[in-house]
Amino acid sequence: MDNINFLTINELAKITNHRSGEIKFGEKVLTVPNEENSLDFLKKCDAKFVLLGIPEDIGVRANMGRKGTASAYQSAIKSLVNIQHNKFCKGNNLLILGELDVAEEMKAAEHLDPSQKEHRKELYKLVEKIDKEVSHIIHQIVSAGKIPIIIGGGHNNAYGNIKGLALAKGKPVNAVNFDAHTDFRILEGRHSGNGFSYAFEDGFLKKYFIFGLHESYTSKAVLQNMKDLSSRVSFNTYEEIEVRAEKTFNQELETTLQFIKNDSFGIELDLDAIPGIYSSAMTFTGFSVQQARQFIHYFGKHKNASYLHICEGAPDLDHTNNSHLTGKLIAYLITDFMKSKIA
């Protein structure tokens, strides 16, 4: 497993705050030992889940968004390792692999201006490089019989997640996306706004459901495209559920599951769908944190739920004294998913 900066036991110890009389997650989670072959250890370890970080914001920049999503993974693990290991959720069910090494790509993107056409093309190429790495790693994790939990990074990484899962399963897979946006835009070059459309076009994505789409941020062209593909691409809107009350949240969970449940599927959650969460497309209207947690639990407990991807969180954009809260939320969502699969 190349191009991964593996989390070491010493690094884990530094971010775990030990307290007398308590057992923290960081005292029980697994890491790949230095002397072990990473792939062999992945296959033989007892952990059911494997956590991977993707510390990049290149896809977001290529989509003309605000950078900052590269910081989510480190924020998340600092919170995650300091929750309690107890009967509700056990740390030894998780292997924290580490983070994808994207330092070279991030450096190359540093001085590229996405408003300039030629610079934007270079950003697209960098995203394609990351796509290949992500799909390769996800393929290895799933092939080893484990369930990936991926912390982005931008939503561009949905492409690599879907491709990796499809290659491991040997057939196209499905996806459900808790998001204010479709990320099903035109194939103009890879960025955070078209991971699903590229996965669909390339034959890795069979059926796709967008949960809670914001009506005012979806173009007429994208709506028409989804209408033309309605047997394989479907959605509901936030306004239908929470503003006009034409549908209920719980009923829509069931409707969505019926659409995707017959094949392996990935659970995608974009933090910009939740009000007040620092992200590249931060909003003040949308589903609550509680609804996001219910969403993950509901889909996670299904036997065909095959990965969780939490993306677009950008703690670096929070200049208050509470920038750790984005990581804390991600830790809650991770453990909700773990609990749903073990219950």
C-alpha positions in Angstrom: 0.0 0.0 0.0 2.1 2.8 -1.3 1.6 6.6 -0.9 0.1 6.4 2.6 1.6 8.2 5.6 0.8 5.5 8.1 -0.2 6.6 11.6 2.4 5.3 14.0 1.9 4.1 17.5 4.0 7.0 18.8 1.9 9.6 16.9 -1.2 8.0 18.2 0.1 8.2 21.8 0.8 11.9 21.4 -2.7 12.8 20.4 -4.4 10.5 22.9 -5.1 12.3 26.2 -4.9 9.5 28.9 -6.9 9.8 32.0 -6.9 7.6 35.1 -9.9 5.4 35.3 -10.9 5.8 31.7 -10.0 3.9 28.5 -9.8 6.1 25.5 -10.3 5.0 21.9 -6.7 5.8 21.1 -5.6 3.2 23.6 -7.4 0.4 21.7 -7.5 1.4 18.0 -5.1 -0.5 15.8 -2.3 0.9 13.7 0.0 -0.9 11.2 3.1 -2.0 13.1 6.4 -0.7 11.6 7.7 -4.2 11.1 4.6 -5.6 9.4 3.6 -5.6 5.7 0.7 -3.2 5.6 -1.5 -5.3 3.3 -0.8 -8.5 5.2 -1.7 -6.8 8.4 -4.8 -5.3 6.9 -6.0 -8.8 5.9 -5.3 -10.5 9.2 -6.2 -7.9 11.8 -9.4 -8.2 13.7 -10.6 -4.7 13.0 -13.8 -4.5 10.9 -13.3 -0.9 9.9 -10.3 0.9 8.3 -10.0 4.7 8.5 -8.2 6.6 5.7 -7.7 10.4 5.6 -7.3 12.4 2.3 -5.9 15.8 3.3 -6.5 17.7 0.1 -8.5 20.6 -1.2 -7.4 20.5 -4.8 -10.8 19.2 -6.1 -12.5 22.0 -4.3 -10.2 24.6 -5.7 -10.7 23.2 -9.2 -14.4 23.7 -8.6 -13.9 27.3 -7.7 -14.5 26.7 -4.0 -12.8 27.8 -0.9 -9.8 25.8 0.2 -9.6 24.4 3.7 -10.9 20.8 3.4 -7.3 19.4 3.8 -7.5 20.0 7.5 -10.5 17.8 8.3 -8.8 14.4 8.8 -6.3 15.6 11.4 -9.1 17.4 13.3 -11.2 14.3 13.2 -8.7 11.8 14.5 -7.7 14.1 17.4 -11.3 14.0 18.5 -11.9 10.3 17.6 -9.0 8.9 19.6 -10.2 10.7 22.8 -13.7 9.4 23.0 -14.4 6.5 25.4 -13.8 2.9 24.5 -16.9 1.2 26.1 -19.7 -1.3 25.4 -21.3 1.0 22.9 -18.4 1.3 20.6 -15.0 -0.4 20.9 -11.8 1.1 19.6 -10.3 -2.3 18.6 -12.9 -2.5 15.8 -11.0 0.2 14.0 -7.7 0.3 12.2 -6.5 3.9 11.6 -4.4 3.4 8.5 -3.2 7.0 8.2 -3.5 9.6 5.4 -2.9 9.5 1.7 0.3 11.3 0.8 -0.8 14.2 -1.4 2.0 16.6 -0.4 3.4 16.7 -3.9 0.0 17.4 -5.5 -0.8 20.1 -2.8 2.5 21.8 -3.5 1.8 21.7 -7.2 -1.6 23.2 -6.7 -0.5 26.0 -4.3 0.1 28.7 -7.0 -2.5 27.6 -9.5 -5.3 30.1 -10.0 -8.6 28.3 -10.9 -10.0 31.4 -12.5 -7.4 30.9 -15.3 -8.4 28.3 -17.8 -4.9 26.7 -18.2 -4.3 26.6 -14.4 -7.7 25.0 -13.9 -6.7 22.2 -16.4 -3.6 21.6 -14.3 -5.8 21.2 -11.2 -8.0 18.7 -13.1 -4.9 16.6 -13.8 -3.9 16.7 -10.1 -7.4 15.5 -9.1 -7.1 12.6 -11.6 -3.8 11.6 -10.0 -5.5 11.5 -6.6 -8.4 9.6 -8.1 -6.1 6.7 -9.0 -4.5 6.5 -5.6 -7.9 6.6 -3.8 -9.5 3.9 -6.0 -6.4 1.7 -5.5 -6.5 1.9 -1.7 -10.2 1.5 -1.4 -10.0 -1.6 -3.7 -7.4 -3.1 -1.4 -9.3 -2.4 1.8 -12.6 -3.8 0.5 -10.8 -6.8 -1.1 -9.3 -7.5 2.4 -12.8 -7.9 3.7 -12.8 -4.6 5.6 -15.2 -1.5 5.5 -13.5 1.8 4.6 -14.2 5.0 6.4 -12.8 7.9 4.4 -12.4 11.4 5.7 -11.8 14.0 3.0 -10.8 16.2 1.5 -13.2 17.4 -1.2 -16.2 15.5 -2.6 -14.1 14.8 -5.7 -12.9 11.7 -3.8 -16.3 10.1 -4.2 -15.1 9.0 -7.6 -12.1 7.0 -6.2 -14.3 5.5 -3.5 -16.9 4.3 -6.0 -14.4 3.0 -8.4 -12.4 1.2 -5.7 -15.5 -0.5 -4.4 -16.8 -1.4 -7.9 -13.4 -3.0 -8.8 -13.4 -5.0 -5.5 -16.9 -6.2 -6.1 -16.3 -6.9 -9.8 -19.4 -4.9 -10.9 -20.9 -1.4 -10.7 -22.2 -0.2 -7.3 -24.7 2.3 -5.9 -24.3 5.4 -3.8 -26.5 7.6 -1.6 -25.3 11.1 -1.0 -26.5 13.4 1.9 -25.8 16.7 0.1 -27.1 20.1 -0.8 -25.6 19.6 -4.3 -25.7 16.8 -6.8 -22.0 16.8 -7.7 -23.3 15.3 -11.0 -22.2 18.2 -13.2 -20.7 18.1 -16.7 -17.6 16.2 -17.6 -15.4 19.2 -18.0 -12.3 17.9 -16.1 -12.2 16.4 -12.7 -13.2 18.5 -9.6 -15.4 18.2 -6.5 -18.6 18.9 -8.5 -18.6 15.9 -10.8 -17.2 12.9 -9.0 -20.6 11.0 -9.4 -21.1 12.0 -13.0 -17.6 10.7 -13.9 -18.2 7.5 -11.9 -21.5 7.1 -13.8 -20.0 7.7 -17.2 -17.1 5.4 -16.5 -19.4 2.5 -15.6 -18.6 2.2 -11.9 -21.8 3.8 -10.6 -25.0 2.0 -11.3 -27.6 3.8 -9.2 -27.3 7.1 -7.4 -29.6 8.9 -5.0 -29.1 12.5 -3.7 -30.8 13.0 -0.4 -31.8 16.6 0.5 -30.8 18.5 -2.6 -31.2 22.3 -2.3 -33.5 23.4 -5.0 -31.9 26.9 -5.5 -28.4 25.5 -6.1 -29.2 22.9 -8.8 -29.0 24.0 -12.4 -31.8 23.4 -15.0 -29.3 21.4 -17.1 -28.5 19.0 -14.2 -32.1 18.6 -13.3 -32.9 17.7 -16.9 -30.0 15.3 -17.1 -31.2 13.5 -13.9 -34.8 13.4 -15.3 -33.4 11.7 -18.5 -31.6 9.1 -16.2 -34.4 8.8 -13.7 -34.3 5.0 -13.6 -30.7 5.2 -12.3 -30.4 8.7 -10.8 -33.0 10.0 -8.3 -33.3 12.6 -5.6 -35.4 14.4 -3.1 -35.1 18.0 -1.9 -34.6 19.6 1.4 -37.4 21.9 0.7 -39.9 19.1 -0.1 -39.1 17.6 3.3 -38.4 20.4 5.7 -39.9 23.6 4.2 -43.1 22.5 2.4 -43.5 19.3 4.4 -44.6 17.4 1.3 -42.6 14.4 2.4 -41.2 13.2 5.7 -37.6 12.5 6.6 -38.3 8.9 7.8 -40.4 8.1 4.7 -37.7 9.4 2.4 -35.1 7.2 4.2 -37.1 4.2 3.2 -37.8 5.4 -0.3 -34.1 6.0 -0.8 -33.1 2.6 0.6 -35.5 0.8 -1.8 -33.7 2.6 -4.7 -30.2 1.5 -3.9 -30.3 -1.5 -1.6 -30.0 -4.4 -4.1 -26.3 -3.8 -4.7 -23.3 -2.8 -2.6 -23.5 0.9 -2.0 -21.4 3.7 -0.5 -22.7 6.3 2.0 -21.5 9.8 1.1 -22.1 12.7 3.5 -21.1 16.2 2.6 -20.8 18.4 5.6 -21.9 21.5 3.7 -25.5 20.1 3.9 -25.5 20.8 7.7 -26.1 24.4 8.8 -23.2 26.2 10.5 -20.5 23.6 9.7 -17.4 25.1 8.3 -17.0 23.9 4.7 -16.2 25.1 1.2 -19.9 25.9 0.7 -21.0 26.6 4.2 -24.8 27.1 4.7 -27.2 28.3 7.3 -30.1 26.2 6.2 -30.3 22.4 5.9 -30.7 19.2 7.8 -29.7 19.1 11.4 -26.7 17.2 12.9 -29.2 14.8 14.5 -30.7 14.1 11.1 -27.3 13.5 9.6 -26.5 11.0 12.4 -29.9 9.3 11.8 -29.1 9.1 8.1 -25.8 7.4 8.7 -27.2 4.9 11.2 -30.2 4.1 8.9 -28.2 3.3 5.8 -25.1 1.9 7.7 -27.1 -0.9 9.3 -28.0 -2.4 5.9 -25.9 -5.4 4.8 -24.9 -3.8 1.5 -23.6 -0.5 3.0 -19.9 -0.9 2.0 -18.2 2.4 2.9 -18.7 5.8 4.6 -17.2 9.0 3.2 -17.4 12.2 5.1 -16.2 15.2 3.2 -15.9 18.9 2.6 -15.4 19.8 6.3 -12.9 22.7 6.6 -11.9 23.4 10.2 -9.2 25.8 8.9 -12.0 28.2 7.9 -13.2 28.4 11.5 -11.2 31.3 13.1 -13.0 31.1 16.4 -11.8 29.1 19.4 -14.0 26.3 18.4 -12.3 24.9 15.3 -12.1 21.5 16.9 -15.9 21.1 16.7 -15.8 20.0 13.1 -13.5 17.1 14.0 -15.7 16.3 17.0 -18.8 16.1 14.7 -16.9 13.8 12.3 -16.0 11.6 15.2 -19.6 11.3 16.2 -20.6 10.3 12.6 -17.8 7.7 12.4 -18.9 6.0 15.6 -22.6 6.2 14.5 -21.6 4.2 11.4 -19.5 1.7 13.4 -22.4 1.1 15.8 -24.8 0.6 13.0 -22.7 -2.2 11.5 -22.0 -4.0 14.7 -25.5 -3.8 16.3 
